[in-house]
Amino acid sequence: MPFRKGEWEFVLDHFPTAEMQGPETGLVVVADFLLAPGWSAARTTVTFAVPPAYPAAQPDCFWTSPDLRLASGAVPMNTAPQIPPGSAQQALWFSWHLPAWRPAVDTLMTYLRFVGMRFVDAR
C-alpha cells in the first residue's frame, strides 16, 4: 500500500492491534476498537478497505463485529450484514462516509478518528 513515511507506524502507536490483511485486499483490521457508551459492547473489531488509489481516494464505509448493536438491542442506523471484500466472514457494514477528504493532508488516522466519532453518536 502506498502509505506515507511513518503513517502505518503512527496508526500502530494509537491502535496497537491494527493489522493489514493482505496487500492485495487492502483491508485494515483493528481489534479492540473502543466504543463510547450506548453500544452493546465496550469494544469491537473495525475493518475497512484502503482503496488502491489511496491517498488520492479515501477509505469509505467500514465493518464491525456482526453482533454489534445499540445498548437497547436495536440495529444501528445505516448498517446491514455484509461480507467485507477479501474476507470470508460476515460483518456489520456501516454505510458512513467522510464529508471531505484532502489527499495531501488526510491519512488513515483521519479515517480512524472519523470511525471513532461515529461511535460517539450511538444511533
N, CA, C and O atoms as a GROMACS GRO file, in nm:
protein
  492
    1MET      N    1   0.085  -0.118   0.000
    1MET     CA    2   0.000   0.000   0.000
    1MET      C    3   0.089   0.124   0.000
    1MET      O    4   0.196   0.124   0.061
    2PRO      N    5   0.045   0.228  -0.068
    2PRO     CA    6   0.128   0.348  -0.078
    2PRO      C    7   0.110   0.444   0.041
    2PRO      O    8   0.061   0.556   0.025
    3PHE      N    9   0.150   0.399   0.159
    3PHE     CA   10   0.137   0.485   0.277
    3PHE      C   11   0.250   0.586   0.279
    3PHE      O   12   0.359   0.562   0.226
    4ARG      N   13   0.222   0.700   0.340
    4ARG     CA   14   0.326   0.799   0.361
    4ARG      C   15   0.427   0.745   0.463
    4ARG      O   16   0.395   0.656   0.541
    5LYS      N   17   0.547   0.798   0.460
    5LYS     CA   18   0.651   0.754   0.552
    5LYS      C   19   0.603   0.771   0.696
    5LYS      O   20   0.561   0.879   0.737
    6GLY      N   21   0.610   0.663   0.773
    6GLY     CA   22   0.572   0.666   0.913
    6GLY      C   23   0.422   0.658   0.940
    6GLY      O   24   0.381   0.653   1.055
    7GLU      N   25   0.340   0.655   0.833
    7GLU     CA   26   0.194   0.656   0.853
    7GLU      C   27   0.145   0.531   0.925
    7GLU      O   28   0.068   0.541   1.021
    8TRP      N   29   0.189   0.414   0.880
    8TRP     CA   30   0.142   0.290   0.943
    8TRP      C   31   0.192   0.281   1.088
    8TRP      O   32   0.121   0.232   1.176
    9GLU      N   33   0.314   0.326   1.111
    9GLU     CA   34   0.369   0.324   1.247
    9GLU      C   35   0.287   0.415   1.339
    9GLU      O   36   0.267   0.382   1.456
   10PHE      N   37   0.239   0.528   1.288
   10PHE     CA   38   0.155   0.618   1.365
   10PHE      C   39   0.022   0.551   1.400
   10PHE      O   40  -0.028   0.565   1.511
   11VAL      N   41  -0.034   0.479   1.304
   11VAL     CA   42  -0.157   0.404   1.330
   11VAL      C   43  -0.131   0.303   1.444
   11VAL      O   44  -0.212   0.292   1.536
   12LEU      N   45  -0.021   0.231   1.436
   12LEU     CA   46   0.010   0.131   1.538
   12LEU      C   47   0.035   0.193   1.675
   12LEU      O   48   0.008   0.130   1.777
   13ASP      N   49   0.087   0.315   1.678
   13ASP     CA   50   0.104   0.384   1.806
   13ASP      C   51  -0.030   0.406   1.875
   13ASP      O   52  -0.038   0.399   1.998
   14HIS      N   53  -0.134   0.433   1.797
   14HIS     CA   54  -0.267   0.461   1.853
   14HIS      C   55  -0.357   0.338   1.858
   14HIS      O   56  -0.446   0.328   1.942
   15PHE      N   57  -0.333   0.244   1.768
   15PHE     CA   58  -0.413   0.122   1.761
   15PHE      C   59  -0.318   0.003   1.748
   15PHE      O   60  -0.298  -0.048   1.638
   16PRO      N   61  -0.259  -0.040   1.860
   16PRO     CA   62  -0.157  -0.146   1.854
   16PRO      C   63  -0.205  -0.278   1.795
   16PRO      O   64  -0.123  -0.358   1.750
   17THR      N   65  -0.335  -0.302   1.794
   17THR     CA   66  -0.386  -0.429   1.740
   17THR      C   67  -0.412  -0.421   1.589
   17THR      O   68  -0.452  -0.520   1.528
   18ALA      N   69  -0.388  -0.305   1.529
   18ALA     CA   70  -0.416  -0.290   1.385
   18ALA      C   71  -0.326  -0.382   1.304
   18ALA      O   72  -0.209  -0.402   1.334
   19GLU      N   73  -0.385  -0.438   1.200
   19GLU     CA   74  -0.306  -0.518   1.107
   19GLU      C   75  -0.361  -0.500   0.966
   19GLU      O   76  -0.479  -0.474   0.946
   20MET      N   77  -0.271  -0.515   0.871
   20MET     CA   78  -0.308  -0.510   0.730
   20MET      C   79  -0.324  -0.654   0.685
   20MET      O   80  -0.229  -0.732   0.692
   21GLN      N   81  -0.442  -0.690   0.641
   21GLN     CA   82  -0.467  -0.827   0.598
   21GLN      C   83  -0.450  -0.839   0.448
   21GLN      O   84  -0.546  -0.823   0.372
   22GLY      N   85  -0.331  -0.865   0.407
   22GLY     CA   86  -0.301  -0.887   0.266
   22GLY      C   87  -0.299  -0.760   0.186
   22GLY      O   88  -0.401  -0.692   0.175
   23PRO      N   89  -0.185  -0.727   0.128
   23PRO     CA   90  -0.177  -0.605   0.047
   23PRO      C   91  -0.271  -0.608  -0.073
   23PRO      O   92  -0.311  -0.502  -0.123
   24GLU      N   93  -0.308  -0.727  -0.121
   24GLU     CA   94  -0.398  -0.734  -0.236
   24GLU      C   95  -0.540  -0.694  -0.200
   24GLU      O   96  -0.613  -0.645  -0.286
   25THR      N   97  -0.582  -0.716  -0.075
   25THR     CA   98  -0.717  -0.677  -0.035
   25THR      C   99  -0.720  -0.537   0.023
   25THR      O  100  -0.823  -0.469   0.015
   26GLY      N  101  -0.611  -0.492   0.080
   26GLY     CA  102  -0.606  -0.359   0.140
   26GLY      C  103  -0.695  -0.345   0.262
   26GLY      O  104  -0.737  -0.234   0.295
   27LEU      N  105  -0.724  -0.456   0.330
   27LEU     CA  106  -0.810  -0.450   0.447
   27LEU      C  107  -0.728  -0.418   0.572
   27LEU      O  108  -0.629  -0.484   0.601
   28VAL      N  109  -0.771  -0.315   0.644
   28VAL     CA  110  -0.714  -0.283   0.773
   28VAL      C  111  -0.812  -0.336   0.877
   28VAL      O  112  -0.932  -0.309   0.870
   29VAL      N  113  -0.760  -0.411   0.973
   29VAL     CA  114  -0.842  -0.468   1.080
   29VAL      C  115  -0.788  -0.418   1.212
   29VAL      O  116  -0.669  -0.433   1.242
   30VAL      N  117  -0.876  -0.358   1.292
   30VAL     CA  118  -0.838  -0.308   1.424
   30VAL      C  119  -0.924  -0.381   1.527
   30VAL      O  120  -1.044  -0.356   1.539
   31ALA      N  121  -0.862  -0.472   1.600
   31ALA     CA  122  -0.933  -0.542   1.707
   31ALA      C  123  -0.938  -0.450   1.829
   31ALA      O  124  -0.856  -0.360   1.843
   32ASP      N  125  -1.033  -0.473   1.914
   32ASP     CA  126  -1.045  -0.398   2.040
   32ASP      C  127  -1.061  -0.248   2.020
   32ASP      O  128  -1.004  -0.169   2.096
   33PHE      N  129  -1.137  -0.208   1.920
   33PHE     CA  130  -1.166  -0.066   1.896
   33PHE      C  131  -1.262  -0.021   2.005
   33PHE      O  132  -1.372  -0.076   2.018
   34LEU      N  133  -1.223   0.078   2.082
   34LEU     CA  134  -1.301   0.125   2.196
   34LEU      C  135  -1.429   0.196   2.150
   34LEU      O  136  -1.425   0.281   2.061
   35LEU      N  137  -1.542   0.160   2.212
   35LEU     CA  138  -1.671   0.221   2.181
   35LEU      C  139  -1.715   0.311   2.295
   35LEU      O  140  -1.683   0.287   2.412
   36ALA      N  141  -1.788   0.414   2.261
   36ALA     CA  142  -1.846   0.504   2.361
   36ALA      C  143  -1.968   0.435   2.425
   36ALA      O  144  -2.015   0.335   2.372
   37PRO      N  145  -2.017   0.486   2.536
   37PRO     CA  146  -2.141   0.431   2.594
   37PRO      C  147  -2.255   0.439   2.492
   37PRO      O  148  -2.257   0.526   2.405
   38GLY      N  149  -2.349   0.347   2.504
   38GLY     CA  150  -2.464   0.345   2.414
   38GLY      C  151  -2.462   0.227   2.320
   38GLY      O  152  -2.554   0.210   2.240
   39TRP      N  153  -2.357   0.145   2.328
   39TRP     CA  154  -2.343   0.028   2.241
   39TRP      C  155  -2.357  -0.099   2.323
   39TRP      O  156  -2.349  -0.096   2.446
   40SER      N  157  -2.377  -0.210   2.256
   40SER     CA  158  -2.396  -0.338   2.323
   40SER      C  159  -2.266  -0.398   2.372
   40SER      O  160  -2.266  -0.500   2.441
   41ALA      N  161  -2.155  -0.337   2.339
   41ALA     CA  162  -2.023  -0.386   2.380
   41ALA      C  163  -1.935  -0.265   2.410
   41ALA      O  164  -1.964  -0.153   2.368
   42ALA      N  165  -1.828  -0.290   2.482
   42ALA     CA  166  -1.733  -0.182   2.512
   42ALA      C  167  -1.630  -0.168   2.400
   42ALA      O  168  -1.570  -0.062   2.382
   43ARG      N  169  -1.610  -0.276   2.326
   43ARG     CA  170  -1.512  -0.278   2.216
   43ARG      C  171  -1.566  -0.362   2.101
   43ARG      O  172  -1.654  -0.446   2.120
   44THR      N  173  -1.514  -0.337   1.983
   44THR     CA  174  -1.550  -0.416   1.866
   44THR      C  175  -1.428  -0.426   1.775
   44THR      O  176  -1.328  -0.358   1.796
   45THR      N  177  -1.438  -0.509   1.675
   45THR     CA  178  -1.337  -0.513   1.569
   45THR      C  179  -1.385  -0.426   1.456
   45THR      O  180  -1.500  -0.439   1.412
   46VAL      N  181  -1.299  -0.337   1.408
   46VAL     CA  182  -1.331  -0.249   1.296
   46VAL      C  183  -1.245  -0.291   1.176
   46VAL      O  184  -1.124  -0.311   1.188
   47THR      N  185  -1.310  -0.303   1.062
   47THR     CA  186  -1.241  -0.337   0.937
   47THR      C  187  -1.278  -0.234   0.832
   47THR      O  188  -1.394  -0.194   0.821
   48PHE      N  189  -1.180  -0.190   0.755
   48PHE     CA  190  -1.210  -0.103   0.641
   48PHE      C  191  -1.109  -0.130   0.530
   48PHE      O  192  -0.998  -0.178   0.554
   49ALA      N  193  -1.151  -0.098   0.409
   49ALA     CA  194  -1.066  -0.121   0.291
   49ALA      C  195  -0.994   0.008   0.255
   49ALA      O  196  -1.053   0.116   0.252
   50VAL      N  197  -0.866  -0.006   0.229
   50VAL     CA  198  -0.787   0.106   0.178
   50VAL      C  199  -0.792   0.094   0.025
   50VAL      O  200  -0.742  -0.005  -0.029
   51PRO      N  201  -0.850   0.192  -0.044
   51PRO     CA  202  -0.864   0.178  -0.189
   51PRO      C  203  -0.728   0.178  -0.260
   51PRO      O  204  -0.633   0.239  -0.210
   52PRO      N  205  -0.717   0.110  -0.373
   52PRO     CA  206  -0.590   0.106  -0.446
   52PRO      C  207  -0.534   0.244  -0.479
   52PRO      O  208  -0.412   0.261  -0.487
   53ALA      N  209  -0.621   0.343  -0.499
   53ALA     CA  210  -0.575   0.478  -0.535
   53ALA      C  211  -0.543   0.565  -0.412
   53ALA      O  212  -0.516   0.684  -0.427
   54TYR      N  213  -0.545   0.505  -0.291
   54TYR     CA  214  -0.512   0.580  -0.170
   54TYR      C  215  -0.372   0.640  -0.183
   54TYR      O  216  -0.283   0.570  -0.232
   55PRO      N  217  -0.348   0.761  -0.143
   55PRO     CA  218  -0.433   0.854  -0.070
   55PRO      C  219  -0.519   0.945  -0.157
   55PRO      O  220  -0.594   1.027  -0.104
   56ALA      N  221  -0.509   0.932  -0.289
   56ALA     CA  222  -0.595   1.015  -0.374
   56ALA      C  223  -0.742   0.978  -0.352
   56ALA      O  224  -0.830   1.064  -0.359
   57ALA      N  225  -0.768   0.852  -0.324
   57ALA     CA  226  -0.903   0.806  -0.293
   57ALA      C  227  -0.912   0.776  -0.144
   57ALA      O  228  -0.818   0.724  -0.085
   58GLN      N  229  -1.024   0.808  -0.085
   58GLN     CA  230  -1.041   0.790   0.059
   58GLN      C  231  -1.101   0.655   0.092
   58GLN      O  232  -1.172   0.596   0.011
   59PRO      N  233  -1.072   0.604   0.212
   59PRO     CA  234  -1.148   0.487   0.260
   59PRO      C  235  -1.295   0.525   0.271
   59PRO      O  236  -1.329   0.641   0.299
   60ASP      N  237  -1.382   0.428   0.250
   60ASP     CA  238  -1.526   0.457   0.252
   60ASP      C  239  -1.599   0.338   0.312
   60ASP      O  240  -1.580   0.225   0.267
   61CYS      N  241  -1.681   0.363   0.411
   61CYS     CA  242  -1.756   0.260   0.482
   61CYS      C  243  -1.662   0.175   0.567
   61CYS      O  244  -1.541   0.171   0.544
   62PHE      N  245  -1.720   0.109   0.666
   62PHE     CA  246  -1.640   0.020   0.750
   62PHE      C  247  -1.731  -0.090   0.803
   62PHE      O  248  -1.854  -0.081   0.794
   63TRP      N  249  -1.670  -0.192   0.860
   63TRP     CA  250  -1.742  -0.306   0.914
   63TRP      C  251  -1.700  -0.328   1.058
   63TRP      O  252  -1.589  -0.294   1.098
   64THR      N  253  -1.793  -0.384   1.137
   64THR     CA  254  -1.764  -0.418   1.276
   64THR      C  255  -1.800  -0.563   1.301
   64THR      O  256  -1.842  -0.636   1.210
   65SER      N  257  -1.784  -0.604   1.425
   65SER     CA  258  -1.829  -0.737   1.465
   65SER      C  259  -1.976  -0.750   1.426
   65SER      O  260  -2.053  -0.655   1.443
   66PRO      N  261  -2.017  -0.866   1.376
   66PRO     CA  262  -2.154  -0.879   1.323
   66PRO      C  263  -2.263  -0.863   1.428
   66PRO      O  264  -2.377  -0.830   1.394
   67ASP      N  265  -2.231  -0.886   1.553
   67ASP     CA  266  -2.333  -0.880   1.658
   67ASP      C  267  -2.340  -0.745   1.728
   67ASP      O  268  -2.414  -0.732   1.826
   68LEU      N  269  -2.267  -0.644   1.681
   68LEU     CA  270  -2.272  -0.512   1.745
   68LEU      C  271  -2.411  -0.450   1.728
   68LEU      O  272  -2.466  -0.447   1.618
   69ARG      N  273  -2.465  -0.402   1.838
   69ARG     CA  274  -2.596  -0.337   1.838
   69ARG      C  275  -2.589  -0.215   1.929
   69ARG      O  276  -2.490  -0.195   2.000
   70LEU      N  277  -2.693  -0.136   1.927
   70LEU     CA  278  -2.706  -0.029   2.025
   70LEU      C  279  -2.734  -0.094   2.160
   70LEU      O  280  -2.775  -0.209   2.166
   71ALA      N  281  -2.712  -0.021   2.267
   71ALA     CA  282  -2.735  -0.075   2.401
   71ALA      C  283  -2.879  -0.122   2.418
   71ALA      O  284  -2.905  -0.214   2.495
   72SER      N  285  -2.972  -0.061   2.345
   72SER     CA  286  -3.114  -0.101   2.351
   72SER      C  287  -3.140  -0.233   2.280
   72SER      O  288  -3.249  -0.290   2.294
   73GLY      N  289  -3.043  -0.282   2.204
   73GLY     CA  290  -3.061  -0.403   2.125
   73GLY      C  291  -3.098  -0.375   1.980
   73GLY      O  292  -3.101  -0.466   1.897
   74ALA      N  293  -3.125  -0.247   1.949
   74ALA     CA  294  -3.163  -0.210   1.812
   74ALA      C  295  -3.041  -0.213   1.719
   74ALA      O  296  -2.927  -0.199   1.762
   75VAL      N  297  -3.069  -0.231   1.592
   75VAL     CA  298  -2.966  -0.227   1.490
   75VAL      C  299  -2.929  -0.081   1.463
   75VAL      O  300  -3.019   0.002   1.448
   76PRO      N  301  -2.801  -0.048   1.455
   76PRO     CA  302  -2.761   0.091   1.429
   76PRO      C  303  -2.810   0.140   1.292
   76PRO      O  304  -2.830   0.061   1.200
   77MET      N  305  -2.827   0.271   1.281
   77MET     CA  306  -2.868   0.333   1.154
   77MET      C  307  -2.764   0.309   1.046
   77MET      O  308  -2.644   0.304   1.072
   78ASN      N  309  -2.813   0.295   0.924
   78ASN     CA  310  -2.728   0.283   0.805
   78ASN      C  311  -2.630   0.167   0.815
   78ASN      O  312  -2.513   0.180   0.779
   79THR      N  313  -2.679   0.054   0.864
   79THR     CA  314  -2.597  -0.066   0.871
   79THR      C  315  -2.671  -0.183   0.807
   79THR      O  316  -2.792  -0.179   0.790
   80ALA      N  317  -2.594  -0.286   0.772
   80ALA     CA  318  -2.653  -0.408   0.718
   80ALA      C  319  -2.548  -0.518   0.729
   80ALA      O  320  -2.428  -0.490   0.727
   81PRO      N  321  -2.591  -0.644   0.740
   81PRO     CA  322  -2.494  -0.754   0.738
   81PRO      C  323  -2.432  -0.762   0.598
   81PRO      O  324  -2.501  -0.749   0.497
   82GLN      N  325  -2.302  -0.784   0.594
   82GLN     CA  326  -2.231  -0.790   0.466
   82GLN      C  327  -2.096  -0.856   0.487
   82GLN      O  328  -2.042  -0.853   0.598
   83ILE      N  329  -2.042  -0.914   0.384
   83ILE     CA  330  -1.907  -0.971   0.390
   83ILE      C  331  -1.811  -0.868   0.331
   83ILE      O  332  -1.825  -0.830   0.215
   84PRO      N  333  -1.714  -0.822   0.410
   84PRO     CA  334  -1.617  -0.724   0.356
   84PRO      C  335  -1.539  -0.784   0.239
   84PRO      O  336  -1.520  -0.905   0.234
   85PRO      N  337  -1.495  -0.701   0.146
   85PRO     CA  338  -1.418  -0.751   0.033
   85PRO      C  339  -1.291  -0.822   0.082
   85PRO      O  340  -1.222  -0.773   0.171
   86GLY      N  341  -1.263  -0.936   0.023
   86GLY     CA  342  -1.143  -1.010   0.060
   86GLY      C  343  -1.156  -1.088   0.190
   86GLY      O  344  -1.058  -1.144   0.238
   87SER      N  345  -1.276  -1.092   0.247
   87SER     CA  346  -1.299  -1.163   0.372
   87SER      C  347  -1.395  -1.277   0.346
   87SER      O  348  -1.466  -1.279   0.245
   88ALA      N  349  -1.398  -1.371   0.438
   88ALA     CA  350  -1.492  -1.483   0.426
   88ALA      C  351  -1.600  -1.477   0.533
   88ALA      O  352  -1.694  -1.556   0.532
   89GLN      N  353  -1.585  -1.383   0.626
   89GLN     CA  354  -1.678  -1.378   0.738
   89GLN      C  355  -1.771  -1.257   0.729
   89GLN      O  356  -1.729  -1.148   0.692
   90GLN      N  357  -1.896  -1.280   0.764
   90GLN     CA  358  -1.993  -1.171   0.765
   90GLN      C  359  -1.961  -1.073   0.877
   90GLN      O  360  -1.912  -1.112   0.983
   91ALA      N  361  -1.990  -0.946   0.852
   91ALA     CA  362  -1.968  -0.839   0.949
   91ALA      C  363  -2.085  -0.743   0.939
   91ALA      O  364  -2.172  -0.758   0.853
   92LEU      N  365  -2.087  -0.643   1.027
   92LEU     CA  366  -2.191  -0.540   1.021
   92LEU      C  367  -2.134  -0.421   0.946
   92LEU      O  368  -2.041  -0.356   0.993
   93TRP      N  369  -2.191  -0.394   0.829
   93TRP     CA  370  -2.144  -0.287   0.742
   93TRP      C  371  -2.207  -0.155   0.784
   93TRP      O  372  -2.329  -0.145   0.798
   94PHE      N  373  -2.123  -0.054   0.803
   94PHE     CA  374  -2.167   0.081   0.835
   94PHE      C  375  -2.151   0.166   0.709
   94PHE      O  376  -2.039   0.190   0.663
   95SER      N  377  -2.261   0.211   0.654
   95SER     CA  378  -2.258   0.298   0.536
   95SER      C  379  -2.245   0.442   0.584
   95SER      O  380  -2.340   0.520   0.579
   96TRP      N  381  -2.126   0.476   0.628
   96TRP     CA  382  -2.095   0.611   0.676
   96TRP      C  383  -1.977   0.662   0.597
   96TRP      O  384  -1.880   0.589   0.574
   97HIS      N  385  -1.985   0.787   0.554
   97HIS     CA  386  -1.888   0.841   0.460
   97HIS      C  387  -1.832   0.975   0.510
   97HIS      O  388  -1.906   1.060   0.559
   98LEU      N  389  -1.703   0.990   0.496
   98LEU     CA  390  -1.641   1.119   0.529
   98LEU      C  391  -1.700   1.228   0.442
   98LEU      O  392  -1.719   1.208   0.322
   99PRO      N  393  -1.730   1.344   0.499
   99PRO     CA  394  -1.786   1.452   0.418
   99PRO      C  395  -1.682   1.516   0.324
   99PRO      O  396  -1.718   1.573   0.222
  100ALA      N  397  -1.555   1.505   0.360
  100ALA     CA  398  -1.449   1.563   0.275
  100ALA      C  399  -1.320   1.485   0.298
  100ALA      O  400  -1.297   1.430   0.405
  101TRP      N  401  -1.238   1.481   0.196
  101TRP     CA  402  -1.109   1.413   0.203
  101TRP      C  403  -1.008   1.500   0.131
  101TRP      O  404  -1.028   1.539   0.016
  102ARG      N  405  -0.898   1.531   0.201
  102ARG     CA  406  -0.790   1.611   0.144
  102ARG      C  407  -0.669   1.521   0.126
  102ARG      O  408  -0.596   1.497   0.222
  103PRO      N  409  -0.645   1.471   0.005
  103PRO     CA  410  -0.540   1.371  -0.017
  103PRO      C  411  -0.400   1.415   0.028
  103PRO      O  412  -0.319   1.331   0.066
  104ALA      N  413  -0.372   1.542   0.023
  104ALA     CA  414  -0.239   1.589   0.062
  104ALA      C  415  -0.223   1.595   0.214
  104ALA      O  416  -0.111   1.606   0.263
  105VAL      N  417  -0.334   1.590   0.288
  105VAL     CA  418  -0.330   1.608   0.433
  105VAL      C  419  -0.384   1.487   0.508
  105VAL      O  420  -0.324   1.444   0.607
  106ASP      N  421  -0.496   1.432   0.464
  106ASP     CA  422  -0.564   1.326   0.538
  106ASP      C  423  -0.490   1.193   0.526
  106ASP      O  424  -0.424   1.164   0.426
  107THR      N  425  -0.505   1.112   0.632
  107THR     CA  426  -0.433   0.985   0.642
  107THR      C  427  -0.527   0.877   0.696
  107THR      O  428  -0.646   0.901   0.716
  108LEU      N  429  -0.473   0.760   0.718
  108LEU     CA  430  -0.551   0.654   0.780
  108LEU      C  431  -0.601   0.695   0.918
  108LEU      O  432  -0.710   0.656   0.959
  109MET      N  433  -0.522   0.775   0.989
  109MET     CA  434  -0.565   0.823   1.120
  109MET      C  435  -0.685   0.916   1.107
  109MET      O  436  -0.772   0.917   1.195
  110THR      N  437  -0.692   0.995   1.001
  110THR     CA  438  -0.810   1.078   0.977
  110THR      C  439  -0.933   0.988   0.970
  110THR      O  440  -1.036   1.017   1.031
  111TYR      N  441  -0.920   0.880   0.896
  111TYR     CA  442  -1.033   0.790   0.881
  111TYR      C  443  -1.066   0.719   1.011
  111TYR      O  444  -1.184   0.705   1.046
  112LEU      N  445  -0.965   0.674   1.084
  112LEU     CA  446  -0.991   0.606   1.212
  112LEU      C  447  -1.054   0.700   1.313
  112LEU      O  448  -1.137   0.657   1.393
  113ARG      N  449  -1.016   0.826   1.312
  113ARG     CA  450  -1.082   0.924   1.401
  113ARG      C  451  -1.228   0.942   1.361
  113ARG      O  452  -1.315   0.954   1.448
  114PHE      N  453  -1.256   0.944   1.231
  114PHE     CA  454  -1.393   0.952   1.181
  114PHE      C  455  -1.475   0.832   1.230
  114PHE      O  456  -1.588   0.849   1.276
  115VAL      N  457  -1.418   0.714   1.221
  115VAL     CA  458  -1.488   0.594   1.270
  115VAL      C  459  -1.516   0.609   1.418
  115VAL      O  460  -1.626   0.579   1.464
  116GLY      N  461  -1.416   0.654   1.494
  116GLY     CA  462  -1.435   0.674   1.637
  116GLY      C  463  -1.546   0.773   1.668
  116GLY      O  464  -1.623   0.754   1.763
  117MET      N  465  -1.554   0.878   1.589
  117MET     CA  466  -1.661   0.978   1.610
  117MET      C  467  -1.798   0.917   1.580
  117MET      O  468  -1.897   0.955   1.644
  118ARG      N  469  -1.806   0.826   1.487
  118ARG     CA  470  -1.932   0.759   1.459
  118ARG      C  471  -1.982   0.684   1.583
  118ARG      O  472  -2.102   0.679   1.609
  119PHE      N  473  -1.889   0.627   1.658
  119PHE     CA  474  -1.927   0.552   1.776
  119PHE      C  475  -1.962   0.639   1.895
  119PHE      O  476  -2.019   0.590   1.993
  120VAL      N  477  -1.927   0.767   1.890
  120VAL     CA  478  -1.969   0.860   1.995
  120VAL      C  479  -2.119   0.886   1.983
  120VAL      O  480  -2.188   0.909   2.082
  121ASP      N  481  -2.168   0.881   1.860
  121ASP     CA  482  -2.309   0.906   1.831
  121ASP      C  483  -2.380   0.772   1.815
  121ASP      O  484  -2.394   0.722   1.704
  122ALA      N  485  -2.423   0.714   1.926
  122ALA     CA  486  -2.487   0.582   1.923
  122ALA      C  487  -2.630   0.595   1.873
  122ALA      O  488  -2.721   0.630   1.948
  123ARG      N  489  -2.648   0.566   1.747
  123ARG     CA  490  -2.782   0.568   1.686
  123ARG      C  491  -2.788   0.471   1.570
  123ARG      O  492  -2.893   0.458   1.506
   0.00000   0.00000   0.00000
